[in-house]
């Protein structure tokens, strides 16, 4: 398994992703309670800043550096903004290395998929801008562990907005979920970069990915497919699941090694009816154009799911077997837009957005 490298622009050096600082972050003196804007600098803790937030509409500014810690934003930290101090998301990196099957230090079991996340948020109205959120756990370093899901971000809060954010991991990079089965929590990702290999954008959220770049990694395995980009688990009652809009999918693997998606019907939620629309998106040669979808379980064939495409381009979008590439009509496409999925996202926060 190749190790990813990550450019820390503020330091002007290339740092091996697996060799990011192993020193846990500690709280610094800048985190006085009651402030509307809190600053986090190298040596400080992002989590300590989150804990210091005392009301809605607060902002945490993360200055250039690598913060090796787990960050958890609870539901009571509403309308919080977490942003990098520069416009380059490579400058400020939050990273850790938990995985589903990794034992917890207290001996209480393993972390599980959701528990492996470097960044977790249940807060409504969250905004994240200009940061890298990463999980640098590697399968090759832990052959004894079979639970290889290692999440970079686990998001459940309604009205969550991510802009110019890099999400880096391997399996299950972004867990875009909801707070409950009956909740249709909305998430909006704009101008983001998401990298991974197996099911690396998954969950039951109503999520829009606009002008995002999805990149599939080379797993260096002999079998095909190497992985899938999306694995939605949309609740049956939710009319909308994942929407990829004006985005692109590139690959570090050989041509045709990846699928666009497979449906995830969890064993604890067998009524799920996964929904995915990919439209106006460039699909690179890494996507298997002949058969771009695959089953996760034979009991839930992808053909029975809400998988559709519209007006895509690129070598991975060529339609050679029409029954394998269900398309929206023009009238149907008009119902799959950012507005229909999210409403007017600019009104999500009473404090406004930039």
N, C-alpha and C positions, 0 to 999 in steps of 0.2 A: 504494500500500500504506500503510495507516494505521500510525502508530507507536503502540506500546503505551505506556501510562504505568504507572509502578510506584510505589506508595506506600511510602515508607520511613518507617515509623511512628516510629522512634526520633528521626529528625530533624524530624518533623512537617511535611514538605514533600512535594509531588509532584515527582518527578524524571522527566524524559523517559527512557524506556527506552534509547533510542539515545545518550543523552548522559550515561550513567553514567561515573563517573571513569575516565579513560583512563590514569591513572598506575598502573603495575604495582605489586602489593603487594611489600613487602620484609620480610624476617624481622625480628622484634623481639626484645628481650632476654628476653621471658617464656618462651621455648621451651627451657628447660633439659632436657637428656636425662635419662631415668630417672623423670620425674614420671608419676604415674598420671592426673593432670588437667592439661591444657595449655590456656592461654587465648590466644585470638587477638583482637587489637584493631585498629582502623583504623591502617594503616601497617605492620601485621604481614602475614605470608603464611600462608594456610591450608595450602598445600603444605609450607611449612617445618615446620609443626606435625606434619603427617603424616610427614614424613621423620624427625622427632625421636622418633616412637613407637618404643619399644624392646621391647615385649612385648604379650601379648594382654590384652584387657579395659581398654584405655586409653580416656580420654575427651578430646575436643577441644571446648572451649566457644568458640563464635564470637560475639563481642560485636557490638552493632548497628553497621552500616556496610556499605559496598559494597566487595567484594573482587574486583577485575578481574584474574582469573588463571584458568589451567587447573589443575584439581586431579585428581591421579591417585593412587588408593589401591591399591597392589599386593596380590597374594594373601597375602603374608607378614604383613600387618597385620591379623591375625584378631581378631574380636570387638571391633572398634573402634566407639566411639560418637562421632558428630559431631553436635553440637546447637547450636541458637541459645541465647543467654543469656536470652532472653525467650520467652514462649509464642507470640509473634506472628511467623510466618515472614517477614513483610514487613520485619522489622527488620534481618535479616542476609542479604545478597544476594551470591551468588557468580555472576559473569557473565563471559562472553567472547564472541567473535564469529568463530569459525572455521566453515567450511563445507566440504562435500565437495569442491567444485571450486576452493577457494581455494588458491593456490600457497603452499607452505611457504617461509619466508624463506631457507632454505639451498639452494633450487633443486632439491631432491630429488624434486619432484612435488607433488601436491595432498594434502590431508589425508585424503580418503576419508570415508565416512559415520561409521564408528566413531571415526576420528581427529579428527573435528570436535567431539567432545563437550567441553563445559565441565567436566563432572564425570564421571570414570570410576572404577569400582570393580570389582576382581576378588576382593576380600577376603571370605572366608566370615564369617558372623555380624555383618555390618555393621548398625549402627543409625544412621539419620539422622532427626533431629527438628527441627522448628521453623526451617527454613531455606528460602530461595528459591534454586533452581538454574536458571539462565537462559542462553539463547543469543540474543543480540540482533542476529545477522546478518540483513539484510533483502534480499530479492530485488531490490526497487526500487532499492537503492543500488548493485547490481552486475549490471546487465543483461548484461554480457559473460560471466558465469559460468552454466553450465547445470547443474552439479551443486549443486542448491540445498538439499540435505539439510543441516540444521544442528542438531545434537543438543544438548540440554541435559544429559541424563544417560545414560550407557552403563553398564549394570549386568550383571555376569555371576556374581558370587559367590553360592553357596548360602546360604540363611538370611539374606537381605537384608531389612531391615525399614525402611520409610519411614513416618513418622507426622507429620501436619501439615506436609507439605512442599509447596511450590509449585514446579511444573515448567513453565517458560515458554519457548516457541520457536514456530516456524511448522511447517516440515516435519520430521517425525521427532523430535519433542520427547523422547520417552522410548524408549530402546532397551533393552528388557527381554529379555536374551539369556541364554545359558548358556555355561559355560566350554568345552564340547565337545559334539559332536553326541550322544554317548552319555550325557551328563550331564543329569539332570533337575533342575537347580538351581531352588530355590524362592525366590520373592520375595513379600513382603506389603506392600501399600500401604494405609494406613488414614487416613481423614480428610485425604486429599491433594487438591490442585487441579492439574489438568493441562490446559494450553491449547495449541492448535495448529491446523493446517489439514489437511495431507496425511499420512495414515498416522502420526498423531502418538503412538500407542502401538503399538509393533511389536516383533517378535522371537520367539524360541522358548522363553522361560522358562516355567516353571509359576508363574504369577503370579495373585495374588488382589488385587482392588481393592475394598475394602469402605468404604462411606460416602464414596466419592470423588466429586469434581465434575469432569466433563470439559466443557470449553468450546471450541466451534468458532469460529474467527475468520472475519471477512468478508474474502475475498480480493479483492473488487472486480474479478472477472473475469466475462466474458459467458457462459462455458460452465458446464454442470452435469454431474456434481456438482462442487462446489468442492473437496471433499475427503472423507476418511474418518477416523473416529476410530481404529479398530483395524486392524492388519495383522499377524495372528499368523503365525508360521512354525514351528509346533510339529513336533518330530520325530515320525515315524510311530510309533515305539516308545513314545512318551510318552502315557499315557492321558489326561493333562490339559494344557491350554494356559492361556489367559486366562479368568479368571472375574471378571465385574463383578457385584458383589453389593450391594444396597441403596444404589445410587449414583444419580447424575442426570447427564443430558446437556443442556446449554443451548447457545445459539448466538447469536453476534453477526451471523449472516448471515440472509438471508431464509428463509422457510418452505420446507422440503423441499430445501434446498441441499446437505445432507450425507447420506452413507451411514453406517450403523453400522460397516461393515467391508468389507474385501476380503482374500482370502487371498494371502499372500506365499509363493511357492515359489521360493526363490533359485536362480539358475542354477548355483551351486556346491553345491546341496543339493536336488536334484530329487525326493528321496524324502519331502520334508516333507509333512505332512498337517495343515494348520492347524486349530486347535481354539479356539473361542470360545463361552462361555456368558454371556449377559446376562440376569440374573434379578432380580426384585423391584426394578427400577430405573425411575426416571421418565425418559421420553424426551420432550424438548421438541419444538416444531414445526419446529425446524431439521432434524430427521431426516426423510428421505423415507419415510413410512409405507407407501406402496404398494410400493416396491422398495428396501428398506433395505440390500441387499447388491449388490456388483458384482464383476466379475472384474478381476484385475490382468493376467492373460494368458488368452487364450481356451483355451489348452491345459489350464488348470487351473480349470474352472468352479467357482464358489462352491458350487453345489448338491451337489458331490461332497465337500465339506469338512465338518468337524465344527462347524457353526454352529448354535446353538440358542438359544431364548429361553424364559423362563418367568415368568409373573405380572408382566409389566412394565405400566406405566401411563403416562398422558400422551398428548398428541396424536400423538407420533411412534411410539407403540406400538399404534395402532389397526390391527387385522387386517382389511384389506379384500380382500387377495389371499392366501389361506392358503398357497398353494404358495411364496410369497415370504417367509414368516415361519415357518420350522420351529420347532415348540414341543416342549419336554420334557413327558413325562407326569409325574404326581406321583411315581411310583416312580423314574423316571430323575432327577428333580430331587433326590431324596434322596442321590444319588451325586455331586452337584455342589455341595459345600459347602466352606467354608474348611478344615475338618478333613480331608476326603478329599484335598484338593489339597496341604495343607501339613503334615498331622500336627498335633501339639500345638506350635504356634509358641512358646509360653511356655517350652518346654524347649530352644529352639534354642541358647541361650547358657549356658555354665556359670556365668557371673557374674550371671545374672538380668536381668530387664527391668523397667522402670517401667510 
